[in-house]
Amino acid sequence: MFGEGTGGGAAAASPPVLVPTRFVWTHGGRRVHLCGSFTRWQETMPMSPMEGLPTVFQVVCTLPPGYHQYKFIVDGEWRHDDQQSVMSDPLGNVNNWVLVKEPEHLSSVEGLGQLGASMDVDHDMPPLTGLRLDDHHQVQHHLQATLLPEVPALSEGDAEASRQRIADFLLRYTAYELLPESGKVVALDVTLPVKQAFHALYEQGLPAAPLWDSDRQQFVGMLSAADFITILKQLGSNGAILAEDDFDTHTIAAWKEEKLQLATQMDGSRMSPRRPLLYVGPDDSLRQVADRLLEHEVAMVPVLHFPPQNGSVPQLLHLASLSGVLKCMHRHFRNVPGSLPLLSQPIGALPLGTWIPEITGDAGGPQLAVLRPNATLSNALALLLRTGVSSLPIVDEHGSLVDIYSRSDITALARDRSYAHLQLDVVTVTQALQIGAQDWGNGPGGPTSAGNRLHMCVRSESLRSVVERLAHPGVRRLICIEAGSKRVEGIISLRDVFNFLLG
């Protein structure tokens, strides 16, 4: 793709000059590799975690003087680091780059722009090994002082200009941009038994699916993991909608009707009118799609098309989500990163996300909801419903990240009637995750190891890096951890990013 080095080479009669060059990735991961023009974009070099800093990876390569482009492969995903110099190649890919100079000063391996100390070969730099894990503040200060470049403060004008460009893009493009070239959409018939419906949701890895009424020839609602949580909370209670035996045979339509009646009885009011189906059309702007998802606090809305020849029968084209809108936005702006200077700012300096009081300094502000490994499943489900979040970090006694429990994990219990054998007030979230893994293995929608389900970041990461990762399907939030200790500091969700960018 690119040559090994251009310019600045040694004389032809001299042996080739190779300069030791240190590459550093500071944003965590389980396995990190380096690939670049100096490997002809074919070979990858494994990077090793620094002692005492398991979220920081490094590797030293010997390179000829000249310009080199490179990228990191983090857990199988190609990534670039916004805090190091970036440029676009002829194919539109954004890569990092470095200028390796003649070795007359071995510390002068530098890039033009904001490369910073993380790429310098500086023999006077304090060593990073030997730091004590119990001294987290020292580790964090040392990391920021030696590895992370300072990002210039963003002017209010640049921030507003970035938001305006994003707003213009979202108004200019429509939901058609969300439609894949090929793929499938899943809808559930309301005559389907409840158990089979949740089975299908989990098997397909979907947080929700639209409901189709064949008699009315209409989409009439959505079924989500929150519905399954409601059923489990009701099973065995005095106001149970379904008995355990009914779960295998009761249809979605019957359960929805009984749920509506029970809600009316609990409110002591007349029968509440049914909520109209939330949907968007293919000609609606991306801003309208985002606004509808944010306003109604839903993960997905169907994209419906009403053909002129049979306008009363809709066609289901796609399920629109915030991650899809974000992916379109990222694709549009990725080749011109300078047009959105707001995205270059570190997330720790921006007012988005939910953080622990030690970070915000506000003990009375919104609290970060977490679980301990021994928390009961009943408490976990209640906390999910009460807070309205889609996932809860599981932390140990030191506040370090262990795992995560999501609404989608609960649907694993629909298989083989696992729900019928669980006492929600006894079984822990850790045990529930293990049961789900045993039932489903690593199938298409089944749970995988905690490492594959956890998506982490650190406060020093740029907003652009966060946007790139949240644009991937299935990634709905990033858990911000402290480098070294993995102590949970905050969570940034898709909703947080959109509220910040559109605010």
Secondary structure, DSSP 4 states (H G I P E B T S, - for coil): ---S--SSPPPTTSPPP-EEEEEEE-S--SSEEEEEGGGTTT--EE-EEETTEEEEEEEEEEE-SEEEEEEEEETTEEE--TTS-EEE-TTS-EEEEEEEPPTTSTT--B-SSS--GGG---TTSPP-TT--TT-HHHHHHHHHHHTPPPPPPPPHHHHHHHHHHHHHHHHHSBGGGG--SS-----EETTSBHHHHHHHHHHHT-SEEEEEETTTTEEEEEEEHHHHHHHHHHTTSTT-SS-GGGGGT-BHHHHHHHHHHHHHHHHTSSPPPPPPPP-B-TTSBHHHHHHHHHHHT-SEEEEEE--GGGTTS-EEEEEEEHHHHHHHHHHHHTT-GGG-GGGGSBGGGSS-SEE-HHHHS-TTSPPPP-B-TT-BHHHHHHHHHHH--SEEEEE-TTSBEEEEEEHHHHGGGGGGGGGGG--TTTSBHHHHHHHHHHHHTT-SSS---HHHH--EE-TTSBHHHHHHHHTSTT--EEEEE-TTT-BEEEEEEHHHHHHHHH-
